[in-house]
């Protein structure tokens, strides 16, 4: 996945991204 940003990520976006990928990881886990 390629995410292009012109400025640093706000903290809430970082947290949401972490939770999102963590959620996806748990879903794909058997």
Secondary structure, 3 states (H helix, E strand, C coil): CCCCCCCCCCHHHHHHHHHHHHHHHHHHCC
